[in-house]
Amino acid sequence: MNGISRKLMPGLIALLIASCAIAQPAPPKTVNLIVFPGGFNWPIWMAQEKGLFAKNGIEVRVTPTVSSVFQLTNLIDGKFDIAMTAIDNLIAYREGQGEVAKPGPDLFALMGGDNGFLRLVTVPEVKSFGDLRGKTLSVDALTTGYAFVLLEILERNGLLKDRDYATAAAGGVLQRFQALMEKKHAGTLLLSPFEVQAEARGFNRLANATDVLGRYQGLVGGARKAWAEQNRDAVIGYIRAFSDAVDWLYDSRNKEEAIAIFLKNLSSANAQAAQTAYGVLLSPTDGFQRKARIDMEGVKTVLALRTRYGKPQKNLTDPAKYYDPGYYEEAMRR
């Protein structure tokens, strides 16, 4: 090796090392996600299976919750980054109306999910609203989530809490479903596709929430503002991946694979239940919200119910207070 080569060699090696370093992709950002168990997590399963989260620079670690209290208190404490939860939960804890005294003043919704897929299901012996008199119905928490939907449906059908029926806290939808199957309570609100399994066993569906209430915003992606501001790319990546997963699910060409993924992730379901769930959760008019777009009119319904039933009583009228569209709008720009 001549003198010139010896002088150039260190520089070439340094350049090669630098090039290799530049070529290495950044490690994915870990996002700790907490969800209620159930088939309505289909877009999340889809995004994991098809690598959509990874494509958007994030690794999503999913934890199932047993109740809204566990979910929201741990979200507020920063143990989880994003929650797929009822927007009513976010509003309740933000307004100091949660099941426990745990203020979450910076909680907000960053995207939509669905209209709740809420069905009032009862034991086989209860075939009408009148049959619920003197019975006990289960809720997750009486002050948050979908409890106010249950109260409103029953009142519109002539039944008042404490006068005509009682309520009992039984946890999240999986826990309520299991308690209903054991006939510990006469009825509860289930989220699709749990009612499919219940009806197959002879249980009765008395009402669909949207038939009674009209437009309603159910699950959303929620987070703390402080975390979202510090992890903007991760938030945008999550919204994009979820939206793309919903698009993929709605493509009828993917139906067979979608059902296989559903069955893989929901061991309690059989092929017939999966087919039924496909028709319900991917209904062209009433399924997952396209592009994960939030329904602000549906949020107004949530606020109207919370204004009526929430404690301490507050007049809540501005849906924009609980939703920051900036993350969603940026995510939709490709």
C-alpha positions as CSV (number, residue, x, y, z in Angstrom):
1,M,0.0,0.0,0.0
2,N,1.5,3.3,-1.0
3,G,1.5,6.5,1.1
4,I,-1.5,8.1,-0.6
5,S,-3.6,4.9,0.0
6,R,-2.5,4.8,3.6
7,K,-3.6,8.4,4.1
8,L,-7.0,7.9,2.4
9,M,-7.8,4.6,4.2
10,P,-8.9,6.0,7.6
11,G,-11.2,8.5,5.8
12,L,-12.7,5.8,3.7
13,I,-13.4,3.6,6.7
14,A,-15.0,6.5,8.6
15,L,-17.2,7.3,5.5
16,L,-18.2,3.6,5.3
17,I,-19.1,3.5,9.0
18,A,-21.1,6.7,8.6
19,S,-23.0,5.4,5.6
20,C,-23.9,2.2,7.4
21,A,-25.2,4.2,10.4
22,I,-27.3,6.4,8.1
23,A,-28.8,3.4,6.4
24,Q,-30.1,1.9,9.6
25,P,-33.8,2.6,10.1
26,A,-34.9,4.2,13.4
27,P,-36.2,1.6,15.9
28,P,-40.0,1.6,16.1
29,K,-41.6,3.7,18.8
30,T,-43.4,1.6,21.4
31,V,-47.0,2.5,22.0
32,N,-48.7,0.9,25.0
33,L,-52.4,0.5,24.0
34,I,-55.2,-0.6,26.4
35,V,-58.4,-2.0,25.0
36,F,-61.6,-3.7,26.1
37,P,-61.5,-7.4,24.9
38,G,-63.8,-8.2,22.0
39,G,-64.2,-8.5,18.2
40,F,-64.4,-4.7,17.8
41,N,-60.6,-4.8,18.1
42,W,-60.6,-6.3,14.6
43,P,-58.8,-3.2,13.0
44,I,-56.0,-3.6,15.6
45,W,-55.6,-7.3,14.9
46,M,-55.5,-6.4,11.3
47,A,-52.9,-3.7,11.6
48,Q,-50.7,-6.1,13.6
49,E,-51.1,-9.0,11.2
50,K,-50.4,-6.9,8.1
51,G,-47.5,-4.9,9.6
52,L,-49.4,-1.6,9.3
53,F,-48.2,-0.4,12.7
54,A,-44.6,-1.3,11.8
55,K,-45.0,0.5,8.4
56,N,-45.9,3.6,10.4
57,G,-42.9,3.4,12.7
58,I,-44.6,2.1,15.8
59,E,-44.7,-1.2,17.8
60,V,-48.1,-1.5,19.6
61,R,-48.3,-3.5,22.8
62,V,-51.9,-4.4,23.6
63,T,-53.2,-4.8,27.1
64,P,-56.8,-5.9,27.7
65,T,-58.6,-4.1,30.5
66,V,-61.1,-5.5,33.0
67,S,-63.0,-2.3,33.6
68,S,-63.2,1.4,32.6
69,V,-61.8,2.4,36.0
70,F,-58.6,0.3,35.5
71,Q,-58.3,1.6,31.9
72,L,-58.8,5.3,32.6
73,T,-56.9,5.6,35.9
74,N,-53.9,3.9,34.3
75,L,-54.1,6.0,31.2
76,I,-54.1,9.2,33.4
77,D,-51.1,7.8,35.4
78,G,-49.2,7.3,32.1
79,K,-49.0,3.5,32.3
80,F,-50.6,3.4,28.9
81,D,-50.3,5.8,26.0
82,I,-53.5,5.3,24.0
83,A,-56.8,3.8,25.0
84,M,-59.5,2.5,22.8
85,T,-62.4,3.6,25.0
86,A,-65.8,5.2,25.0
87,I,-65.4,8.9,24.5
88,D,-67.8,9.2,27.4
89,N,-65.1,7.8,29.7
90,L,-62.6,10.5,28.5
91,I,-65.2,13.2,29.1
92,A,-66.2,11.9,32.5
93,Y,-62.7,11.9,33.9
94,R,-61.9,15.2,32.3
95,E,-64.9,16.8,33.9
96,G,-64.4,15.2,37.4
97,Q,-67.4,12.9,36.9
98,G,-65.5,9.6,36.8
99,E,-66.3,6.5,38.9
100,V,-63.3,7.4,41.1
101,A,-61.8,10.7,42.0
102,K,-59.0,10.7,39.4
103,P,-58.9,14.0,37.4
104,G,-57.7,13.7,33.8
105,P,-57.8,17.3,32.6
106,D,-55.8,16.7,29.5
107,L,-57.6,13.6,28.2
108,F,-58.8,14.0,24.6
109,A,-60.0,12.0,21.6
110,L,-57.6,11.8,18.7
111,M,-59.7,9.7,16.2
112,G,-63.0,7.9,15.9
113,G,-63.7,4.1,16.1
114,D,-67.3,3.1,16.1
115,N,-70.8,4.0,17.3
116,G,-70.5,1.6,20.2
117,F,-72.4,-1.3,18.6
118,L,-74.5,-1.3,21.8
119,R,-77.2,-3.9,22.2
120,L,-79.5,-4.4,25.3
121,V,-79.4,-8.2,25.8
122,T,-81.4,-10.1,28.4
123,V,-81.6,-13.6,29.8
124,P,-84.0,-16.0,28.0
125,E,-86.7,-15.5,30.6
126,V,-86.9,-11.8,30.0
127,K,-88.6,-11.2,26.7
128,S,-89.8,-7.6,27.1
129,F,-89.0,-4.4,28.9
130,G,-91.9,-5.1,31.3
131,D,-90.2,-8.4,32.3
132,L,-87.3,-6.3,33.7
133,R,-89.3,-4.9,36.5
134,G,-87.8,-5.9,39.8
135,K,-84.7,-7.2,38.1
136,T,-81.0,-6.2,38.3
137,L,-79.0,-5.1,35.2
138,S,-75.2,-4.9,35.0
139,V,-73.0,-2.0,34.0
140,D,-69.3,-1.4,33.9
141,A,-69.4,1.7,36.1
142,L,-72.6,3.6,36.8
143,T,-71.0,7.0,36.2
144,T,-69.1,6.4,33.0
145,G,-69.1,4.5,29.7
146,Y,-72.3,3.2,28.4
147,A,-74.3,3.2,31.6
148,F,-76.2,6.4,30.7
149,V,-77.2,4.8,27.4
150,L,-78.7,1.9,29.3
151,L,-80.6,4.3,31.7
152,E,-82.0,6.3,28.7
153,I,-83.1,3.2,26.8
154,L,-84.9,1.9,29.8
155,E,-86.5,5.2,30.7
156,R,-87.8,5.6,27.2
157,N,-89.5,2.3,27.7
158,G,-91.1,3.2,30.9
159,L,-88.6,2.0,33.5
160,L,-86.8,4.1,36.1
161,K,-83.7,3.1,38.0
162,D,-84.3,2.2,41.6
163,R,-88.0,2.4,41.2
164,D,-88.3,-0.4,38.6
165,Y,-84.9,-2.1,38.5
166,A,-81.5,-2.1,40.1
167,T,-78.0,-1.9,38.7
168,A,-74.8,-3.7,39.6
169,A,-71.2,-3.0,38.6
170,A,-69.8,-6.1,36.8
171,G,-66.8,-4.7,34.9
172,G,-66.0,-4.5,31.2
173,V,-68.0,-6.0,28.4
174,L,-66.3,-9.4,28.6
175,Q,-67.0,-9.6,32.3
176,R,-70.6,-8.5,31.8
177,F,-71.1,-11.0,29.0
178,Q,-69.8,-13.8,31.2
179,A,-72.0,-12.7,34.1
180,L,-75.0,-12.6,31.8
181,M,-74.3,-16.1,30.5
182,E,-74.3,-17.2,34.1
183,K,-77.6,-15.4,34.7
184,K,-76.1,-13.3,37.5
185,H,-78.1,-10.4,36.1
186,A,-81.2,-10.1,34.0
187,G,-79.6,-8.0,31.3
188,T,-76.8,-5.7,30.2
189,L,-75.5,-3.6,27.3
190,L,-73.3,-5.8,25.1
191,L,-71.0,-4.6,22.3
192,S,-71.1,-6.5,19.0
193,P,-70.3,-9.2,18.4
194,F,-71.0,-10.4,21.9
195,E,-74.8,-10.3,21.3
196,V,-74.2,-12.8,18.4
197,Q,-73.0,-15.4,20.9
198,A,-75.7,-14.6,23.4
199,E,-78.5,-14.9,20.9
200,A,-77.1,-18.2,19.7
201,R,-77.7,-19.4,23.3
202,G,-81.3,-18.3,23.5
203,F,-80.7,-14.9,25.1
204,N,-82.8,-12.0,23.8
205,R,-81.9,-8.6,22.2
206,L,-84.4,-6.0,23.3
207,A,-82.9,-2.9,21.6
208,N,-80.1,-1.5,19.6
209,A,-78.9,1.8,21.1
210,T,-78.7,3.8,17.8
211,D,-82.3,2.8,17.0
212,V,-83.3,4.5,20.3
213,L,-80.8,7.4,20.5
214,G,-79.8,8.1,16.9
215,R,-76.2,9.0,16.2
216,Y,-73.9,8.1,19.0
217,Q,-70.1,8.2,19.3
218,G,-68.8,5.0,21.0
219,L,-65.2,3.9,21.0
220,V,-62.4,6.5,20.1
221,G,-58.7,6.6,20.4
222,G,-57.9,8.6,23.5
223,A,-54.7,9.9,25.0
224,R,-53.2,12.5,27.3
225,K,-52.4,15.8,25.6
226,A,-49.0,15.9,27.3
227,W,-48.0,12.5,25.9
228,A,-49.5,13.1,22.4
229,E,-47.5,16.4,22.1
230,Q,-44.3,14.7,22.9
231,N,-45.0,11.7,20.6
232,R,-46.7,13.3,17.7
233,D,-45.3,11.0,15.1
234,A,-46.4,7.9,17.0
235,V,-50.0,9.3,17.3
236,I,-50.1,10.0,13.6
237,G,-48.7,6.6,12.8
238,Y,-51.3,4.9,15.0
239,I,-54.2,6.8,13.3
240,R,-52.9,6.0,9.8
241,A,-52.4,2.3,10.6
242,F,-55.9,2.0,12.2
243,S,-57.5,3.8,9.3
244,D,-55.7,1.7,6.7
245,A,-56.8,-1.5,8.6
246,V,-60.4,-0.4,8.5
247,D,-60.1,0.3,4.7
248,W,-58.6,-3.2,4.3
249,L,-61.4,-4.8,6.3
250,Y,-64.1,-3.1,4.2
251,D,-62.6,-4.5,1.0
252,S,-64.8,-7.5,0.2
253,R,-61.8,-9.2,-1.5
254,N,-60.2,-9.6,1.9
255,K,-63.2,-11.2,3.6
256,E,-61.8,-14.7,3.9
257,E,-58.5,-13.6,5.3
258,A,-60.2,-11.1,7.6
259,I,-62.4,-13.8,9.1
260,A,-59.4,-16.1,9.6
261,I,-57.7,-13.3,11.5
262,F,-60.9,-12.7,13.6
263,L,-61.0,-16.4,14.5
264,K,-57.3,-16.4,15.3
265,N,-57.7,-13.6,17.8
266,L,-61.1,-14.6,19.3
267,S,-60.9,-18.2,20.3
268,S,-64.4,-18.2,21.7
269,A,-66.0,-17.5,18.3
270,N,-66.8,-20.1,15.7
271,A,-67.0,-19.7,11.9
272,Q,-70.7,-18.9,11.9
273,A,-70.2,-16.2,14.6
274,A,-67.4,-14.7,12.6
275,Q,-69.5,-14.5,9.5
276,T,-72.2,-12.8,11.5
277,A,-69.7,-10.4,13.1
278,Y,-68.4,-9.5,9.6
279,G,-71.9,-8.4,8.6
280,V,-72.4,-6.4,11.8
281,L,-69.0,-4.7,12.3
282,L,-68.5,-4.0,8.7
283,S,-72.0,-2.9,7.8
284,P,-71.8,-0.3,5.0
285,T,-74.1,2.0,7.0
286,D,-73.5,1.1,10.7
287,G,-70.1,-0.5,11.0
288,F,-66.6,0.8,11.9
289,Q,-66.3,4.4,11.2
290,R,-64.6,4.9,7.8
291,K,-61.1,6.4,7.9
292,A,-61.5,6.4,11.7
293,R,-63.4,9.6,11.4
294,I,-65.1,10.8,14.5
295,D,-68.8,11.6,14.5
296,M,-69.2,15.0,16.1
297,E,-73.0,14.8,16.0
298,G,-72.6,11.5,17.9
299,V,-70.5,13.2,20.5
300,K,-73.3,15.7,21.0
301,T,-75.6,12.8,22.0
302,V,-72.9,11.6,24.5
303,L,-72.8,15.1,26.0
304,A,-76.6,15.3,26.2
305,L,-76.7,12.1,28.2
306,R,-73.9,13.1,30.4
307,T,-75.6,16.5,31.0
308,R,-78.7,14.7,32.1
309,Y,-77.2,11.9,34.2
310,G,-73.7,12.9,35.2
311,K,-72.7,13.8,38.7
312,P,-71.9,16.5,39.7
313,Q,-74.3,17.9,37.2
314,K,-72.8,20.0,34.5
315,N,-74.2,21.5,31.3
316,L,-71.9,20.0,28.6
317,T,-72.6,21.2,25.1
318,D,-69.3,21.7,23.2
319,P,-68.0,18.5,21.5
320,A,-64.9,20.2,20.1
321,K,-63.6,20.6,23.7
322,Y,-62.8,16.9,23.8
323,Y,-61.4,16.3,20.3
324,D,-58.2,17.7,18.7
325,P,-58.5,17.3,15.0
326,G,-54.9,18.3,14.3
327,Y,-53.4,14.8,14.7
328,Y,-56.1,13.2,12.5
329,E,-55.8,15.8,9.8
330,E,-52.1,15.4,9.6
331,A,-52.5,11.6,9.5
332,M,-54.8,11.8,6.6
333,R,-52.3,13.9,4.6
334,R,-50.1,11.4,2.8
